[in-house]
């Protein structure tokens, strides 16, 4: 199947480094004497547009939205017990960052699970909170896009799972 057939305008896709975006169009552009076909992807929340060569989409890890099964697995992952390694924070932070930018919904859910703090738990450091919020935002946006719902509903659903886990 050609890459072009795999993705269509108005389709939501996940770009690992930026999360959920929408293909606005597929355009041809001449670059250094070569004609390139590009997916034009809009990330509305970030007010950003990305152009990805159609032949590089897989290579950069671009993918369709997760299936409802993967979303269910991500929610199951959130219910699990936080797994915090004994490594130094800088090392763990690096791993969390890699998981967030992997574009893998389950890996992102693991970061949310591991960094989530119930109200009665110790404070999060600034960098912990930054990573947690980045992961939570990615998870929320993709779940919302998969469920054709809005982000408020998705956020509520995620929150309920995290709270039920803490209880």
C-alpha positions as CSV (number, residue, x, y, z in Angstrom):
1,X,0.0,0.0,0.0
2,X,1.4,3.4,-0.9
3,X,2.0,5.9,1.9
4,X,-0.4,8.3,0.3
5,X,-3.2,5.7,0.5
6,X,-2.4,5.1,4.1
7,X,-3.1,8.7,5.2
8,X,-5.7,11.1,3.9
9,X,-6.5,14.7,4.4
10,X,-8.6,15.4,7.5
11,X,-7.2,12.3,9.2
12,X,-5.7,12.5,12.6
13,X,-2.2,11.1,12.9
14,X,0.4,10.8,15.7
15,X,3.8,12.4,15.1
16,X,6.1,11.1,17.9
17,X,7.8,14.4,18.8
18,X,4.5,16.4,18.7
19,X,1.6,14.2,19.5
20,X,-1.8,14.3,17.7
21,X,-2.0,16.4,14.5
22,X,-4.4,16.5,11.6
23,X,-3.4,16.1,7.9
24,X,-4.6,19.2,6.2
25,X,-3.4,18.3,2.7
26,X,-0.9,16.5,0.6
27,X,1.1,18.8,-1.5
28,X,4.0,18.6,-4.0
29,X,6.9,20.9,-3.6
30,X,10.2,21.3,-5.4
31,X,13.2,21.1,-3.3
32,X,16.7,21.2,-4.8
33,X,15.4,20.2,-8.2
34,X,13.5,17.2,-6.9
35,X,9.8,17.1,-6.6
36,X,8.7,16.0,-3.1
37,X,5.3,14.9,-2.0
38,X,4.5,16.2,1.6
39,X,1.9,15.6,4.2
40,X,1.0,18.9,5.7
41,X,0.1,18.3,9.3
42,X,-1.5,20.9,11.6
43,X,-1.1,20.8,15.3
44,X,-3.8,23.2,16.2
45,X,-3.1,23.4,20.0
46,X,0.6,24.3,19.3
47,X,-0.3,26.6,16.4
48,X,2.2,24.7,14.4
49,X,2.3,23.2,10.9
50,X,4.7,20.4,9.9
51,X,5.5,19.1,6.4
52,X,6.6,15.5,6.3
53,X,7.8,13.9,3.1
54,X,5.3,11.1,2.3
55,X,8.2,8.6,1.8
56,X,9.6,9.4,5.2
57,X,6.4,9.1,7.3
58,X,7.1,5.7,8.6
59,X,10.8,6.4,9.1
60,X,10.0,9.3,11.4
61,X,7.5,7.2,13.3
62,X,4.3,8.9,12.1
63,X,1.3,6.6,12.7
64,X,-2.5,6.5,12.6
65,X,-4.3,7.0,15.9
66,X,-4.3,4.1,18.2
67,X,-7.1,1.5,18.0
68,X,-9.7,1.4,20.8
69,X,-7.9,-1.7,22.0
70,X,-4.7,0.1,22.5
71,X,-6.6,2.9,24.3
72,X,-8.1,0.3,26.6
73,X,-4.6,-1.1,27.3
74,X,-3.3,2.4,28.0
75,X,-6.1,2.8,30.6
76,X,-5.2,-0.6,32.1
77,X,-1.6,0.6,32.3
78,X,-2.7,3.7,34.2
79,X,-4.4,1.4,36.8
80,X,-1.2,-0.4,37.4
81,X,1.2,0.3,40.3
82,X,3.7,3.0,39.6
83,X,7.1,1.6,38.8
84,X,9.8,4.0,39.8
85,X,13.3,2.9,39.3
86,X,16.0,3.7,41.8
87,X,18.1,5.4,39.2
88,X,19.1,9.1,39.5
89,X,16.4,11.6,38.5
90,X,18.4,12.8,35.5
91,X,18.5,9.3,34.1
92,X,14.8,8.6,34.8
93,X,13.8,12.0,33.4
94,X,15.7,11.1,30.2
95,X,13.8,7.7,30.0
96,X,10.4,9.5,30.6
97,X,11.3,12.0,27.9
98,X,12.1,9.2,25.4
99,X,8.8,7.4,26.2
100,X,6.8,10.6,25.7
101,X,8.5,11.3,22.3
102,X,8.3,7.6,21.2
103,X,4.7,8.3,20.2
104,X,3.8,4.9,21.8
105,X,0.5,5.4,23.7
106,X,1.3,2.7,26.3
107,X,4.7,4.1,27.0
108,X,3.1,7.6,27.5
109,X,0.5,6.0,29.8
110,X,3.4,4.5,31.8
111,X,4.9,8.0,32.3
112,X,1.6,9.4,33.5
113,X,1.2,6.4,35.9
114,X,4.7,6.7,37.3
115,X,4.7,10.4,37.8
116,X,1.1,10.8,39.0
117,X,0.8,12.1,42.6
118,X,-2.2,11.7,44.7
119,X,-3.0,14.8,46.8
120,X,-1.5,13.3,50.0
121,X,1.8,12.3,48.3
122,X,5.0,14.3,48.3
123,X,5.3,17.3,46.1
124,X,6.6,16.9,42.5
125,X,9.6,18.8,41.4
126,X,9.2,21.3,38.6
127,X,10.8,18.9,36.1
128,X,8.7,16.0,37.2
129,X,5.5,18.1,36.8
130,X,6.7,19.3,33.3
131,X,7.1,15.7,32.2
132,X,3.9,14.5,33.8
133,X,1.9,17.3,32.1
134,X,3.5,16.7,28.7
135,X,2.7,13.0,29.0
136,X,-0.8,13.6,30.3
137,X,-1.5,16.1,27.4
138,X,-0.4,13.6,24.8
139,X,-2.4,10.8,26.3
140,X,-5.5,13.0,26.6
141,X,-5.3,14.3,23.1
142,X,-5.0,10.9,21.5
143,X,-7.7,9.3,23.6
144,X,-10.0,12.3,22.7
145,X,-9.2,11.9,19.0
146,X,-9.7,8.1,19.1
147,X,-13.1,8.5,20.9
148,X,-14.2,11.4,18.7
149,X,-14.9,13.1,22.0
150,X,-13.5,16.2,23.4
151,X,-10.4,16.5,25.6
152,X,-12.4,17.4,28.7
153,X,-14.2,14.0,28.6
154,X,-10.9,12.2,28.0
155,X,-9.2,14.1,30.8
156,X,-12.0,13.2,33.1
157,X,-11.8,9.6,32.2
158,X,-8.0,9.5,32.8
159,X,-8.4,11.4,36.1
160,X,-11.0,8.9,37.3
161,X,-8.7,6.0,36.6
162,X,-5.8,7.7,38.4
163,X,-7.9,8.6,41.4
164,X,-9.4,5.1,41.6
165,X,-5.9,3.7,41.6
166,X,-4.8,5.9,44.5
167,X,-7.8,4.8,46.6
